[in-house]
Amino acid sequence: MSELAEQYQSQQQQGGALAQASSSREMEEVKGQIFMAQQFPRNVFQSEHRILDACKRPGLAKDAVYQYPRGGSKVEGPSIRLAEVLAQNWGNLSFGVKELEQKDGESVAMAYAWDLETNVRQEKTFTVKHSMKAKGSIKKLTDPRDIYEKVANDGSRRVRACILGIIPGDIVEKAVEQCSETLRNGNSKPLKERISEMLKAFQKYKVTQAEIEERLGYNTDAFTEYDIVELAKIYNSIKDGMSKKEDWFNKDTKQKQETGLDQAYQQADGSKPSKEEKAATKDEKASATEQKKATSNTKKDDKTEDKAVTADGNDGKGSVGNSNKFEGDKLPFD
């Protein structure tokens, strides 16, 4: 028993020594980072200039903002890709995700961002379940790679929040605006005109405006440059045969007859919608058909009668006939 006790104590001492050595090494690394940050402090104006220059790249601008629907509107903000560019060009900033502990069925991790110059630190500790929802059911993750990707994916949102809590808000706003400006400058046409062309292009594959709006979660009035980029990816996927319409859009979506944005598109093109197109209903179609039949019968009866000329010399029958013919030929959506 004494030999077993001695072996246990020896292992404990070795484990404690290893842990102490690891802790000392990490402490020295942190001290080195802080020392270098104090020796080479950031120039705020140069950092801001580097950030804005990076936001002029179209590749970054396309992925700079995340957005998702909520309550019929949309929520948007700087994406993790833009947050990483902000941290890299701001300088003297340490950030990342650390897995603190892995238990049976879950992992405890920490996301952090640390300004080494000002010693301002943001960190968030969270728990990640080793499971994911797939096809309406919960799937348990057992592959170490799947678990790592799940922790990294959940941690990226916390890292973004930590970085944005460190970097001044006005710098972040300027970066987002510069990304939007980059996307606008890359296109010579106004946004509304490009949205109109996009809707027409999707009609080739029988994708309606209502299906597109349901896909994004809000009306076309709220579409932005980033929505155009996202829809362009879907369009190219369908066009190249990599996916089908049903993979992206709900075929049971109810169709809308008209929206305010449609009128804006038509006015921008120089054409105006007709009165029949605005007020087309089943009852009006039925009444138009009945009126056309009545006009036809009137014409047959008039062939056997003399023309009745009014006091001013106009043919009264001809005036009524032309009016009825105009309404009968102009059917809705022609």
N, C-alpha and C positions, 0 to 999 in steps of 0.2 A: 504493500500500500504506500509505503514511504517513497518508493521509486516512482510510482505513478503520480504522486503528489509533486515530486520534484520536476518531472517532465511537464506537468501542467503549468507549474509556475514558470518554468523556462520558456514555454511557448507564449505565455502571457507577457513575459518580459520582452521577448523578441517582437511580438505584435505591437506592444506599446512603443518599442524603439522605432519600428518602421513607421508607425503613425506619427510619432514625434518628428522623425526625419522628414516625412512628407509635409507636415505642417510647417516646419522650419523653411523648407524649400519654397513653398507657396508664399510665405511671408516675405522672403527675400526677393521673390519675383515682383511682388506688389510694391515693395520699397523701391526697387529699381524703376518701375514704371512711374511712380510718383516723382522720383528724382529727375528722370528724363523730362517729364511734363513741366517741372519747375524750371529746368534749364532751358527748355525750348517752348515757351508759352505760345499759344495760338495768336495769330493776328485775326481779329474778328472780321475785318473788312476783306481780307484775302480769303478767309474761309467762306464768307458769304458769296464772293465772286466765284469760287470754285464750285459751290453748290449750284448756283444759277447757270454756270457753264455746262455742268453735267445735265441739267434739266433741259438743255437745248437739244439733246440727243433724242431722235424720234423713238428709238427702241425703249428708252426709259420712260418717255412721256406716255407711251401707250399703256404701260403697267403702273403708272404713278399713283393712281387713285382707285380705291376699292369702292364698291357700291352694292347695296342689296335692298330689296323692297321691304317696306314695313308700313302697314296700315294704309295702303294705297299710295304712299309717297315713297321716297327713297332716302337712305342714309348713305353718306359717302364721306371719305376721309383719306389721308395719305396711306398708301399701301406699305407693306413690309419692305418692298423693293426700294421705294423712295426713302423710307426711314433708314435703311442701311446706307444709302448714298449720303444722306444727311450726316450720319454718324461718322462715316469714313472721311468726309471732307471737312467736318467741323474740327476734328483733330483732338488728340489727347482724351479719347473717350473709349472706355472698355465696355463691351456689351456681349451678351450671349445667353445660353440656356445651359443649366447644369442639372443632371439627374442626381438628386440627393440620396434616394433610397428606392429600391424596387422590391415590393412585397408580392405576395401571391395575388395576382389579378389586378394590381395597380402600381403606379410609379409616382413618387413624390419628386417634383422638379422645382427649379427656381429660375426665373428670368430676371435679368438685371441689366442696368446701364449705369456706369459710374464715370463722372467727370473727374479726371485725375488732377486737374488744376484747381478746381474749386471745392473738391471733396464732396460734391453733391451726388447722392446715390439714390436710384430708384430700383426696387426689387419687388417681385411678386412670386410668392410660393403657391403652388397649385398641385392638385392631384389629377392624374390621368388614368382612367380605367382602361384595362387591356381588353377593350371590346369596341365594336363599331356597328352602326346600324346599316344593314344592307338588305334591300328588297323587303322592307317592312319587318324584318326580324333582327335580333341582336346576335352578332357573330363574335365569338370569343377569339382573341388573338393569342397565338402560341409561338409563332415564328419571331425570333429576336429582331429581325429586320422590320417586320410589321410594327412591332412595339416601338422600335426606335423612331420610325417614321411618324407614328401617332404622337409620340412625345414631342418630336421636333415640330410637327404641324400645329399642335396646340400651343407650344411654346412661342412660336413665331408671333402670334397675336399679342402675347404678353410682352415680348421684346419690343415690338413696335410701340406699345403704350409706354414702356419705360423710356425709350429713346425720345419720344415726343414730350415726355415729362422733363427731360433735361435740356433739350435745345429750345431756344426762345421761340415763342409762338409766331412772332412776326417773320422770322426766317422761314418757318414752315409754310406760312401763307404765301410768301413770295415764291417759294419753290413750286407750290401747287399751281399758282397763277402762271409761272413760266412754262410749266408742262402743258397747261391748257393753251397757252400762246403758241407753243411749238406745234401742237396738233392743228391749230387754226391756220398757221402760216403754211402748213404743208398742203392746204387745199385752197384753191382759188374761188370755190363756190361757197355761198352762205350755208349755214347749218341747216336751215329749213329746206332749202332746195335739195341738199344731199339726203335728208331724211325722206323727202318725196321720191327721189330717184331710188332710194333703197327699198321703199315700199313697192314701187313698180317692179323692181328687179325680183323681189321675192314672189310676186304674182306669177312669174314663169313656172314656179314649182308649187303653185296653188297654196301659198302661205298668205294668209290675210293679215290685215292690220290688227284685228282683234287678237289673233293668235300671237303676234309679236308682242303686243302690250301685255298679254297674260304671261308670256315667257319672262319679261323683264319686271312685271309687277306694277307698272305705272303707265300713264297715258303718254302718247307721243309728244304731247306738249312739254313734257319734262325730260325728253331725251337730250343727251349731251354728246360731246365728242367721243367720250369713252364708250357710250352705248353703240355708236356707229362702228367703232373698232371691234367691239364684241360681236355685233351682228355680222360684220364682214367676215369674221372667222367662221361663223356658222354657215354663211352663204357659200363660202369657198369649199367648206366641207361637203355640203350638199351637191354643189356643182361638180366637184371632182369625184363624186360617187363614194366618198369615204363614209358617209352616213346618209340617213334618210330623213325626210321631213318629220316622220313620227318619232324620231330619236330626240327631237328638240321641242316640238310643239304639240299641244293637245288638240286632237282632231275634233273633240266634242265642244270646243269653244264656240259660244254663241256669237253670231256676226252682228256688227254694228252697221247701221245704215249710213250714218254720217257723224263726223266730229268737227269741232271748230277748227282743228288743224287742217282738215281736208279743204275747207274754204280758203284758208290762208295759202295753201299750195296752189289752188286754182287761180287765185288772184295774182300770185307771184308769176304764174305762167302766162297771165294776160287774158285768161278766159274766166267767165263767170258761170256758176251753176244755174240751170234753168229752174223756173218755178215748179215744173213738174217733178224734177229730180229732188227738190227739197221736200215736197209734200206727197210723195208717192206712197199710197197705201192700197190695200186690197179693195177697200170700198170705193176709192176714187177710180181705180182701174175698172171696176164693174160698172160704175156710173158712166165712165167714158165710153165703154163698149155699148151700153144701152143707148147713149146719145148718138153714137155713130150709126147704129141700126135705125134709129128714128130719122136721122138725116137722110139715110139712104132711101127710106120709104117716102120721105117728103119729095126727094128728087124724082122718083118714079111718078108720083101724082102730078108733079108740076109739068111733066112732059106733055100731058093732055090738056093743059090750061094755058090761057094767054098770059103773057108777062104783065105783072101789075107795076106800072111806072109811077113813082111818087111825084109829088109836086115839084121837087127840085131837079127832076130828070134822072135820078138814080134808080137802078133796078133793085127793089127791096129784097127779092128772093135771092139775087146774087150775093148781096151783102151777108145775109144769114148763112148761106151755103159756104162761103169762104171762111166764116168764123168757125163753123162746126168742123170743117175739114182740117183747119189748123190744129184744133185741140185733139182731133182724132189721130192725126199722123204723128204728133209729138208724144210718144210714149215715154214713160220714165226710164232712165238709165240708157237711152239710145246714144 
